[in-house]
């Protein structure tokens, strides 16, 4: 197991450590957390920073043992942080005893007899044998878990039960991870990475719920906007650890070791696209989404870009192109992405022997068959190298998706000559069908197929060394699994290393370096963090990401390339990536052989929602954003 498993030992909840990623320790901060402003509220060795409510010290009923702060004796009393917090994030792990009960309060002031008379309480209890109808993670008598409306709709249509109360807790004897974000605009509570509810203190909804609760009897309940964090003594054994806080009243720093002396510039400032107009027939701005940027590997110097609506364009003069040529128009068979943002044309790859055989491959969502992903082969025109034959389509692979999101869509040939296909877990949220850890489905996986040698009953073959090629009840196409939604993968052209960006659910985005047969944790983990309440034993072999960042930094990773070009020496050997939501650009310096981080660096940009990255044949890296003028492709340059 890559993280922690726990058991009850005597009166104190103790920790049994299995194989842990080298840099991970209980009650410590990762490099990403340190850089992004997280602080420890408990060091695993002392009770410093805590005291009893309305007292100057902390009682002996709270003890530190095996890296946990545990309430073990009667009269332990409620404890509070020395500091007060206004806007903040709190992340901690708790382990509750059978039938036990505790709680976590925030914005507590010492003006009343009991802390819960000012500070709202998030319940901690054994949800199996606990006696309180208010379950763990609920905001006591105010809020309980609920699925977002959009998720209820799509899951109900898929035949799933959306009426039962959400419960993501793990049973007594196992650690649960609780995340709490408190800000004036919106607050949120998550249990084991699963979003439970959002609320706003002082809103009309909040005031009504308080008026209908027992807390209406206390004039100052929920009124403070700044106060202590409190751990409740409810006369039961409970342990806490990995207690981390981040102050949100000031700007959250990016998790970087510095800023590179690199700038982004328009790669094609004078570009026009054949057969595309910025205004559609209804007089509305059309917008252009270049979703793939690549080359054919044919030494022609040309580049290619595909749009999400299904049109592939040739850049006949490579980086000097001013007018594209429409290579092929597939909009008659590609589902429109404006109906479902994660569908449409998503992938393009040229055969390694394209110069001789003229074959290329596309990944798109079918217009004729809703929510169906297709990989097809096409041929270049016999008469014109800048035109492809739309009638040459040969379907290679198809997959009916359960939902419209998490389609993955990257395809690419590896150094081994096989075609890799990056997928998502099937969609909705929280992986409702548990596809991420199921090798009996291709969903949630990275596939590898042989397009040069058809199988007996299919248009592709299975490489003999695929990790599940001979395993019963597993899909032989799977190369690696445990992904939520691969949004771009790439091979380091110098080393062959396979880099993947996996889009997170609620809290963490991750970067993986993929090994054959590897399990990358989803949906038992989001990044390196526990997710949901399915058995962790299913992911004992999970490989942690080489880098992760949290959702105050960004909320949707766009994975790029290891830079191997020559024009920007400062980028050499660094992995380029971005976040689509916050528009931030980064470069990760990671020593793959030593499995060691050398640094993560920011790149100045104007908050650019990067759709995709691409390379030309010389290894120069480009990226794209949606634009109204068709000039949304950028490149990197040295500032000096």
N, C-alpha and C positions, 0 to 999 in steps of 0.2 A: 504494500500500500504506500502511496507516495506521501500521504499526510498523516493524520492522527486517528487512532482508534482508542476508545476509553472504556473503563469498567469501574464498578463500585468495589472498593476495597476497604473493609471496615466502615468507619464513619466518613472517611474523606474520599472524594471522587479523584481517582488517580489516573495517570496517563500511561498508556502502553505505546511506545514509539516503534513503528516499523521503519522501513527504508524511507527516508525523507530526502527530498531534494536538497543538495548540499548547502544551499544558502538559507534554508528555511528552519527557523527555530521558534518554539513557543515563546510568546511574549516578546517578540522582536518585530522590527519593521523591515519590509523588503526595500530594496533600493528605490523602487518606484514609489512606495509609500513615503519614504523619508523625503524624497525630492518634492513630492506633491503636498507636503505640509501636514501629514499625519503625525500624531504624537501618542506615546504610550501613557495610559492612566494607571498602569500596573506593570511593574517590572518583573514580576514572578518571584521576587525574593523578599520584598518588604511591603508593609502597609502604608508606606509614605504616600502622601497626597490624599488620604482618606481619613475621616473621623466620624464619630457617631453624631447623629442629628442633635443639635443643641449641646454638643459636648466639645471639649478641646482635644480629645484623643479617641482612639478606637479600642473597643473592648476586646477581651481575650476570647470572646465567643466567635470572632472571625480569625481564622488562622491561615497562614500561607504554607502550603505543602504540595509538593510535586508540581510546582508551577501554577497552582490555582489559588485564588482567594476564596475560601470556603466558610460558610456559616455552619458551625458545628455544634454550638452549645446554646442552651436556653439563656435568654437575656442578652444575646448578641447585639440586638438592636439594629435599627435602620442606620446605614452609613451613607455619607455624602462626600462628594469631592470637595477639596479645599477651595478650588476655583469655582467661579460661576461662569456660565456660558449663555450666550444670547442666541446667535445663529450657529449651528454646528451639525456635524455628523458624528455619530457614535456607532462603532462596530465592536461587538464583543461576542464571545462564546460562553454559553452557559450549559451546565449539566445538572439536571434536577433529579432528586431522589424519587423512588416510587411513591405515588400519591402526593408528592411534594408541591409546594406553592411558594412563589416569591414574586418580585416585580421590579420594574425599572421605572423610575420617575424622572421628570425633567422640569426645569424652571421652578425648582423647589426653593422657597424662602423659609427662613426660620422664624416666621412671625406667628405661626399657629402651633397648636399642640402636636399635630401629626404632619408629616411631610405630604401625605396625599391630600391634605386640605388646601394646598396651593398647587402642587405639581401633579399633572395627569400621569396615570400609571399604565405602563404596558405590561400586561400579564405575563408571568413566567410560571408554568406549571406542567405537571405530567398530564398530557391530554388523554391518556388511556384510562388511568385510575384516579385522576384528580377529581375533587369534589365540587369545584366551582364551575358553574355553567359558562363563565367567561374563560375562554381558552387561551393558551399561550400565543402571544403576539397581538392579541386584541387590545385596543385602547379601552380600558375598563369602563363598561357601561356606555361607551360612546361609538366606537367603530370596530367592525369586524371584517375579516377578509371578504373580498368580492372580486370577481373577474371583471376586467374592463368590458364595456358594452360591445365593442367590436369583436373581442375574443369570444364572448358569449354567443354572438350571432354566428360566427363561422364554425364554432365547435358544435353548436346545436344543429346546424345544417349537416355536420358530419356525423351526427348520431351520438355525440358524447353528452354525458350528464353534466349540465351546467348549473344545476340548481343546488347541488350539495355544497355545504360550507367548505371552503378551501382550508386544507390543513397540510402544511409542509413541514411539520415538526417531526423530529426523531424521538424515539422512546427514551425513557430513563436509562442511564448508563451510556448514552451517546451524547456527544457534544452537538449543540445547535448554535448556529451563527445568526445573531440578530443585528439588523442594520436599522438605524433611526436617523432620519434627517429632519431637522427642525429649522425652518426659516419663516419669516413673516408672510411671504407670498404663498408658499406651499410646503407642507411637511409630508413625510412618507415613512412607512414602516415596512420592512421586508423580513421574512423568515427564511433562512437558508437560501437567500438570493431570490426568493419568490416574492413579488410585490403583493402586499396584503391590502393596503388602502392608502389614500392620500387625504389630507385634510388641511384646513386653514384655521388656526386659532383665531377666535374673535369674529369669524364669519357668521352670517345668519344661520347657516346650517349648524355650525358649532354651538352657537348660543341656544338654539332650539334643543339640541341633544343634551346639553348641560342642564337646561331647564327641566327636562324630563327624567333626569337621573338623580341619584342620591346626593350628588355634588351640588345641587341647587341650594342646599342648606348652608353652603359655605361661601361667603361673599367673595373671598379672594381666590377661589378655585379657578385655575386656568388664566388668571389675570396677569401674573408676572410675565414679562417678556425676556427676563434674564434671571438665571438662578442656578442652583446646584443640580448635579446629577445624583440620583439616590438609588442605592440597592437595598431592597426591602428584606427585612427579617420577618418571615411569616411562620416561625417556629419549625421550619423544615430544613433538612440538609440540602444545600445548593452550593455549587461552585461556579466561579467566573474566571475567565482568563482571556488573553489576547484582547484586552480592553483598550481600544484606540479611539482617539477623538481628533477631529479637525475643525478648526475655527473657520466658519463661513462668513464671518462679519468682515473679513478682508479677502482680497483676491487670492484664489487658489493658484499656487505656482505650478507651472508645467514640470513634469518629472524629467528634467534635462540637466546635463552636466555643463551645458554651455550652448552658445549659438554659433553656427557655422557662418563663415564669411562667404555666403552664397546667396544669390538672388534668383528669382523666377522672372522670366520674360515671355512674352508671346512668341511662340515658335513660328507662327505663320501670320504675321500682322496684316498681310495684304491678301489673305486667302478668300477665295470664293468656291462654293461647292456646286458642282454640276447638278442640275435638276432639284435644287433646294432654294426656296424663297423664305425670307424671314417673316413674311406675313402670309397667313394661309388664306384660303378662298373665302373665309368668313370675316376677313379683316383683322384677325387676331394674331398676336405674336406667336410664331410657330415654335421657336426655341429649337436648338440643336443639341443632341446628347451624343457625343462621340463616346461609345462604350467600350471599344477595343482600339488600341493603337499597336501596330506590329509591322513586320516585314516578311518577305517571302523566302529569305535565305538564298536567293538566286543570284547574288552579286550584281543585281541590276541597279542598286542604289535607291530603288523605290521604297516608299512606305505605303501602308494601308491603314485606313480607319473605317470602322463600322459604327453606324448609329443604332441606337436602341430600337428605332422603328423598323430596321431591317434593310438598310441600304449600306453597301460596302463601297468605299471610294479608294481609288489609286491616287497616290501623290507621285506623279511621274518623275519629278525632279528631286525626290527625296526632301531633305530639309529646305531646299530652295523653292519648293512648289508654291505657286500663286493661284493655280486653278486645278481643282481635282477633276478626275474622270470617274464617272460612276461605273464601278466594276461590275456590280450586279444589284438589282433591285428585288428584294424578297418580301416587300411589304404586303404582297398579296397572300402570303402564307404565315406571316408573323403576327401574333396577338399584339394589339396596341398597348404599350406600356402605360399610357395615361389612364387606362382602365384598372390596371394593377401594377403598381410602381416597380415591382421586382420581377415582372415578366417582360416579354419582348425578345429582341435579339440580344444575346448575352455573351456569346463566345465565338472566336475565330482562330483557326490554327492552320498553317500551311504544312503540307507533308514535308518531311526532311528531304525527300527527293523531288520536291516540287519542280525544280528546274527541268527535270526530264519527264515526269509523269503528269504535271499540271493539276494535281489534286489538292484540294483544300477542304476544310471541315468547319462546320458551323454548329452552334448550339442556340436553339431558339424555342420559344413557347408557341405552340401551334394555335393558329387562328381557327382552324376547323374543329379541333378537339380541345375544348377548354381545359386549362391547367395541365397540359401535357407537354413535357419537355422532349425535344427531339435533337439528336445529333445526326447530321447528314453530310454526305460527301458531294462535292461539286467539282466540275472540271473547268479549266480555263478554255476560252475559245481557241479553236485551232488556227484561226486567222488573225487574231488580235490579242497580244499579251496583256492589254489593258482592259479586256472584257472577259467576263465569265459566261458560261452557258446556263441560263436559268432552267433549261429543260434537262440538264444533266443530273438532277438531284437523285441521289441514292441514299435512302434512309438506312442508317447504321444501327441506331439505338433509339428507344423511346421509353418514357417513364410517365405514368399518370401520377400527378402530384395531389396529395390530399387537400392542400390549401394553395392560395395564390402567392404566398411569400416563402422565403427561404428556398429559392430555386438554385442557389449557387450559380453556375453558368460558365465558369472558366474552363476552357479546354486548351491543352498544350501538349506538344511532343517532348518527351524526356530525352536525355542523352542516350537512352537505351532504344530509342526509335518507336516506343509504344505511345499510344494516345492516353493522356490522363484527363479525367473528367471530375471537376469539383462540384459537389452537391451540398445541399442543406438538409436539415432534418425533416423536411416536409411542411414546416410552417406552423401557423398560429403562434402560440407562445408557450414556453416551458416544456416543449416537446411532449405533447399529450399522448402520443402513441409510443413513446419510449424508443424512438428510432435510433437515437444517437449511440446507444449501447447494444443495439441488435444487429448482428451480422447476418441475420436471415432476411434483411432488406438492404438495398443499396443506399437508402436515404441516410443522411448523416455521415457519408463516407466520401473518400477520394478513390476513384476507380482507375484501373489501368487495363486497357484492352489492346488487342493486336488488329489493326485495320487492314493489314496486308495479307492476313490468312484467315479467311472466314471459317466459322465453326460449322458443325453439321446442321444445326437448326437456326443459325443466326448469322448476321452479316459481318461478324468479327470473331476473332479467336481469343482464347484466354492464355496469356503468357504462362508457361509451365511453372515458373517460380513465383507466381502470385501467391501470397501467404495463405489464402483460403481456397486455392484451386482444387484441392482434394479433400477438403473438410466437408463432411456431411452437414446439411441444413445451414450452410453458410453460402453467401453469394460469391462465386469465384472471381467476379470482377473487382472485388474490394482489395485495394492496396493498403489503406489505412482507414480508421474510423474514429468515432467519438467527436464529430464536428457539429456545430450548431448551424452555421451558414458560412461556407467558404466564400469570401469575396476576394477573389484573386489569389492565385498561387503562381510561383515562378521558379525557374531553375537558375541557380548561379552559373553563368556561362563559363566560369573559370574552374569551379570545383564540382559542379553538378548537384550541389545541395538544393533540396526542395523546401522553399519557404512558403508558408501559408498564413494568411490573415483570417482569423475566425471571428465573426461578428458576435458580440455578446448579447445577453438577454437584458439584464437590468443594471448590472454593476460593473462588469469587467470586459474589456476588449483584449484579445490575445494574439501573439505571434508565435507560430510553431515552426520548428524545423522537423520535417516529417521523415520517419523511418519506415521501411517496409514492414507491414503488420502492426504498426503502432496504434495504440488506443490513446486518444487525446482528451478523454475525460468527460465530455458532454454526454449526458445531462446529469452526471453525478457531481461534476465540478463545473464551475464557470471560472475560467482561468485556474488559479490555484485554490479557489474557495469552494467550500461545500455548497452544493445546490440541491434543493428539494429534499425529499425523504426516502427516495428509493435506495436500495442496499448499496453501500459503498463497496462492498466486497465484489460487486460486479465490475468495478474499475480498479482492482488491486494493481493492475499492470499499467495504469494510466501514466502517460508521460507529460510532465508539466511544460507549460510554455516557456520559451526563452525570455519573453518579455510580456508584461501586461500593464494596462493603465486603466484607471477607473473613470466613472461616468461624469465626474466633475471636469475631466480633461477632454473627453470626447465620448461619443455614443455609437459610433459605427465606423470600424476600421476599414480603410481601403488599402489593401496590401500592394506593395510595389516590387522593386527589383534591387538586387545587389548591384551597385553601380560599378561597371567595368569599362566605362568610356575613357576618353583621354582629355576631354576639354575642361573638366572640373576636377582637378587633382584632389581637392579637399573631400570630395565624396567617395574617392576610391575605396572599394571594399565595404562600404557602408550600405545597409539595407534601407531603402527609402519607403516610407509609408505615410499615410495621412488619416485624418478623421473627417468623414463626410459631413457630420453634423456641425462640428465646431470650426471646420475649415483650417485646422492646424496641420502643418507639415513637419515631419521628423526624419531623422536619419539615425538608425541604430547601428552601433559598432559592436559586433559580437564575434568573439573568437570561437568558431564552431568546434575546432579540434580540442581546445581546452575546456569547452563548455563554460565560458566565462564572459561576462559583460565587461566591455571596455568603456562604454559610454552611450548615452542617448542624447541627441542634439536636436535643437530646433532650427528651422529654416524660416526666415522672414517671408511672410506672404500676407495678402490682403483677405484673410479668412476665406479660403477658397474651398468650396465643397467638392472635393476631388472624386470624380466618378471612377476613374481607372488610371493605371500607369501603363506605359508601353516602352519598348526599346526599338531603335533602328538597328541595322545590321552591324554598325560600328560600336554598339553598346551604349550609345547616348540614350538617356532616359527622358521620357516625356510624360505629361499627365494632362487630363482633360477635365473641364467643368462644363455644365450646361450654359449655353450662351444664346443671346438673341441675335447676334450678328455673325455667328459661325466662326468666331475667332477665339474659341475656348480651349485651344491646345497650347500648352506651355512647356518650356524647357528650363534647364538650370544653367546658370553662368556664374563664374567667379566674380565677386564684387570688384576686385582689383586686377 
